[in-house]
């Protein structure tokens, strides 16, 4: 599974739903997810409640890779207006 993370809410939302879906498919409780993903239970709760704005890009990547997901990031030069 490949998920792109960017500043846009749509991409962050896709990232969150990918990680959330992974947790649910694996059948992990919040306690199990904290152990496997290396974050605290309140962080997992924030994630599952959609509080994506509380996570920095490095946290998002770390959680996704700990879950065994593939993360791709792209940087593009802005086009002049």
C-alpha positions as CSV (number, residue, x, y, z in Angstrom):
1,X,0.0,0.0,0.0
2,X,1.4,3.4,-0.9
3,X,0.2,6.6,0.7
4,X,1.3,10.1,-0.1
5,X,1.5,12.5,2.8
6,X,1.4,16.2,2.1
7,X,0.2,19.4,3.7
8,X,-3.2,18.9,2.0
9,X,-6.0,17.7,4.2
10,X,-7.1,15.2,1.6
11,X,-3.7,13.5,1.6
12,X,-3.4,13.5,5.4
13,X,-6.9,12.1,5.5
14,X,-5.9,9.3,3.2
15,X,-2.9,8.6,5.3
16,X,-5.0,8.4,8.4
17,X,-7.6,6.2,6.8
18,X,-4.8,3.9,5.5
19,X,-3.2,3.5,9.0
20,X,-6.7,3.2,10.6
21,X,-7.7,0.5,8.1
22,X,-4.4,-1.3,8.7
23,X,-5.1,-1.3,12.5
24,X,-8.6,-2.6,12.0
25,X,-7.7,-5.3,9.4
26,X,-5.0,-6.6,11.8
27,X,-7.6,-6.7,14.6
28,X,-5.3,-4.7,16.9
29,X,-6.8,-3.1,20.0
30,X,-5.6,0.3,20.9
31,X,-3.2,-1.3,23.4
32,X,-1.8,-3.6,20.7
33,X,-1.5,-0.7,18.2
34,X,0.5,1.3,20.8
35,X,2.9,-1.6,21.3
36,X,3.4,-2.3,17.6
37,X,3.5,1.3,16.4
38,X,5.7,2.7,19.2
39,X,3.3,5.5,20.3
40,X,1.2,6.1,23.4
41,X,-2.5,5.2,23.7
42,X,-3.6,8.9,23.6
43,X,-1.7,9.2,20.3
44,X,-3.6,6.2,18.9
45,X,-6.8,7.6,20.2
46,X,-6.1,11.0,18.5
47,X,-5.3,9.1,15.2
48,X,-8.5,7.1,15.3
49,X,-10.6,10.2,16.2
50,X,-9.2,11.9,13.1
51,X,-7.1,14.5,14.9
52,X,-4.5,14.4,12.2
53,X,-3.5,18.0,12.8
54,X,-1.8,16.9,16.0
55,X,0.8,14.8,14.0
56,X,3.8,16.2,12.3
57,X,5.1,14.7,9.0
58,X,7.9,12.8,10.8
59,X,5.3,11.2,13.2
60,X,3.1,10.3,10.3
61,X,5.9,8.6,8.5
62,X,7.2,6.8,11.6
63,X,3.8,5.4,12.4
64,X,3.1,4.3,8.9
65,X,6.5,2.5,8.6
66,X,6.1,0.9,12.0
67,X,2.8,-0.5,10.7
68,X,4.6,-2.0,7.7
69,X,3.2,0.5,5.2
70,X,5.2,2.0,2.3
71,X,5.4,5.8,2.3
72,X,6.2,7.9,-0.7
73,X,6.8,11.6,-0.5
74,X,7.2,13.9,-3.4
75,X,8.5,17.4,-3.6
76,X,7.7,19.6,-6.7
77,X,8.7,23.0,-7.7
78,X,5.8,25.4,-7.5
79,X,4.6,26.7,-10.8
80,X,4.4,30.5,-11.1
81,X,0.8,31.9,-10.8
